[in-house]
Amino acid sequence: MRRKSKVIQYGKTAMVAGASEGIGAAFAFALAKEGMDLILIARRQEKLSEVAEKIENQFGVKTICIQCDLADANALEIIENSITETEVDFMVYNAAVSPIGPFTNLTQENLDLTTGVNIQTPLRLIHHFGGKMVARGKGAVVVVSSLAGFQGSGFISLYGATKAFGRILAEGLWYEWRDRGVDVIACCAGATATPNYINSNPAKSSLFAPRVQSPEEVANECLRKLGKVPSFISGRGNRIASFLMHRILPRRFAVMIMGENTRKIYQM
Ligand SMILES: NC(=O)c1ccc[n+]([C@@H]2O[C@H](COP(=O)([O-])OP(=O)(O)OC[C@H]3O[C@@H](n4cnc5c(N)ncnc54)[C@H](OP(=O)(O)O)[C@@H]3O)[C@@H](O)[C@H]2O)c1
């Protein structure tokens, strides 16, 4: 007998923002496997359609693809207009911009793009769709965050700060909404072999660096943890590294290690 799906209790339709590859696509496959229909969002229509076709063929669920730049201040309206009567029961906000390099090299455009995709749009989508879930008394929200958001992270300072924002927001909402039928979780990933990560051409920071995870490992662990904790760090190696950095070492060292690692990884 097929086991009862855990995520289908939230409703029929999941929306994944940033779904054309990597962790977002892995969430889409994992949710479809549990029987959910999908709303898939990204900028590249062709990539989205490929993911949607594979999912429909493999799991027989329905998909809607929305081509949308999540940096657009009207992203919420674009998405709302594309789904009209479909309710969003489960939402994953995965897309992110991560400019790498000295803070002074960032342009105004970099600043606007990063805060748009990583803060303003998730904030508006969570407020809108999460608010509707609360009104209906069921639903789930996943915010994909990062280990870079646990301390100041030199050379990715802005990215780290936006990831801290996502985690702190999700944790607060976990508490506010837990008795209203809506589960919220911040999924704090470490290095993950997404096309974005691989294309950034990272070098190994040290012999003791935690193992790079697959996008599927991150998504599946998150779905197992949803409803149990407000946030979690994906992967045992990342959890051990985080324990040493944040519980054992003085904060100053944690910030220095993070900055040094980023400098080495991106050879600055
Ligand atoms: N990879 C890692 O090592 C790592 C580590 C820690 C945390 N994370 C977190 O995991 C999440 C995803 O990571 P990732 O970027 O490495 O890989 P990813 O899962 O491949 O995410 C990129 C996805 O977001 C979409 N996207 C990016 N910018 C967008 C925009 N402006 N509008 C619409 N869609 C957009 C991309 O599609 P299009 O290009 O088609 O738009 C793609 O589908 C991020 O939140 C990141 O902070 C990743």
The ligand as a Tripos MOL2 file, in Angstrom:
@<TRIPOS>MOLECULE
LIG
   48    52     1     0     0
SMALL
NO_CHARGES

@<TRIPOS>ATOM
      1 N1         24.1360   26.2640   -4.1560 N.am      1 LIG1
      2 C1         24.6430   26.4570   -2.9510 C.2       1 LIG1
      3 O1         25.7880   26.0910   -2.6560 O.2       1 LIG1
      4 C2         23.8130   27.1170   -1.8810 C.ar      1 LIG1
      5 C3         24.3320   27.1810   -0.5740 C.ar      1 LIG1
      6 C4         23.5510   27.7670    0.4070 C.ar      1 LIG1
      7 C5         22.2940   28.2520    0.1120 C.ar      1 LIG1
      8 N2         21.8220   28.1890   -1.1620 N.ar      1 LIG1
      9 C6         20.5160   28.7580   -1.4320 C.3       1 LIG1
     10 O2         19.7820   27.8800   -2.2700 O.3       1 LIG1
     11 C7         18.9570   28.6190   -3.1630 C.3       1 LIG1
     12 C8         19.2020   28.2180   -4.6070 C.3       1 LIG1
     13 O3         20.5450   28.1380   -4.8600 O.3       1 LIG1
     14 P1         21.3030   28.2480   -6.2580 P.3       1 LIG1
     15 O4         21.1130   29.6430   -6.7810 O.co2     1 LIG1
     16 O5         22.6480   27.7420   -6.0520 O.co2     1 LIG1
     17 O6         20.6750   27.3100   -7.2690 O.3       1 LIG1
     18 P2         19.2750   26.9940   -7.8750 P.3       1 LIG1
     19 O7         18.5670   26.1000   -6.9310 O.co2     1 LIG1
     20 O8         19.6320   26.5250   -9.1990 O.co2     1 LIG1
     21 O9         18.4790   28.4160   -7.9420 O.3       1 LIG1
     22 C9         18.4070   29.1870   -8.9670 C.3       1 LIG1
     23 C10        16.9450   29.1590   -9.4190 C.3       1 LIG1
     24 O10        16.3720   30.4020   -9.1630 O.3       1 LIG1
     25 C11        15.9430   30.9860  -10.3960 C.3       1 LIG1
     26 N3         16.1860   32.4180  -10.3420 N.ar      1 LIG1
     27 C12        17.3270   33.0570  -10.0430 C.ar      1 LIG1
     28 N4         17.1620   34.3830  -10.1500 N.ar      1 LIG1
     29 C13        15.8740   34.5820  -10.5190 C.ar      1 LIG1
     30 C14        15.0930   35.7240  -10.8150 C.ar      1 LIG1
     31 N5         15.6000   36.9600  -10.7750 N.pl3     1 LIG1
     32 N6         13.8030   35.5560  -11.1640 N.ar      1 LIG1
     33 C15        13.2710   34.3160  -11.2600 C.ar      1 LIG1
     34 N7         13.9520   33.2040  -10.9920 N.ar      1 LIG1
     35 C16        15.2400   33.3280  -10.6400 C.ar      1 LIG1
     36 C17        16.7730   30.2840  -11.4750 C.3       1 LIG1
     37 O11        16.0720   30.2250  -12.6980 O.3       1 LIG1
     38 P3         16.3030   31.2060  -13.9500 P.3       1 LIG1
     39 O12        17.7750   31.4420  -14.0550 O.co2     1 LIG1
     40 O13        15.7210   30.4300  -15.0740 O.co2     1 LIG1
     41 O14        15.5200   32.4400  -13.6310 O.co2     1 LIG1
     42 C18        16.8750   28.8730  -10.8940 C.3       1 LIG1
     43 O15        15.7160   28.1500  -11.1950 O.3       1 LIG1
     44 C19        19.2460   30.0900   -2.9180 C.3       1 LIG1
     45 O16        18.2660   30.6100   -2.0650 O.3       1 LIG1
     46 C20        20.5940   30.0710   -2.2190 C.3       1 LIG1
     47 O17        20.7490   31.1590   -1.3500 O.3       1 LIG1
     48 C21        22.5620   27.6250   -2.1710 C.ar      1 LIG1
@<TRIPOS>BOND
     1     1     2 1
     2     2     3 2
     3     2     4 1
     4     4     5 ar
     5     4    48 ar
     6     5     6 ar
     7     6     7 ar
     8     7     8 ar
     9     8     9 1
    10     8    48 ar
    11     9    10 1
    12     9    46 1
    13    10    11 1
    14    11    12 1
    15    11    44 1
    16    12    13 1
    17    13    14 1
    18    14    15 2
    19    14    16 1
    20    14    17 1
    21    17    18 1
    22    18    19 2
    23    18    20 1
    24    18    21 1
    25    21    22 1
    26    22    23 1
    27    23    24 1
    28    23    42 1
    29    24    25 1
    30    25    26 1
    31    25    36 1
    32    26    27 ar
    33    26    35 ar
    34    27    28 ar
    35    28    29 ar
    36    29    30 ar
    37    29    35 ar
    38    30    31 1
    39    30    32 ar
    40    32    33 ar
    41    33    34 ar
    42    34    35 ar
    43    36    37 1
    44    36    42 1
    45    37    38 1
    46    38    39 2
    47    38    40 1
    48    38    41 1
    49    42    43 1
    50    44    45 1
    51    44    46 1
    52    46    47 1
@<TRIPOS>SUBSTRUCTURE
     1 LIG1         1 GROUP 0 **** ****
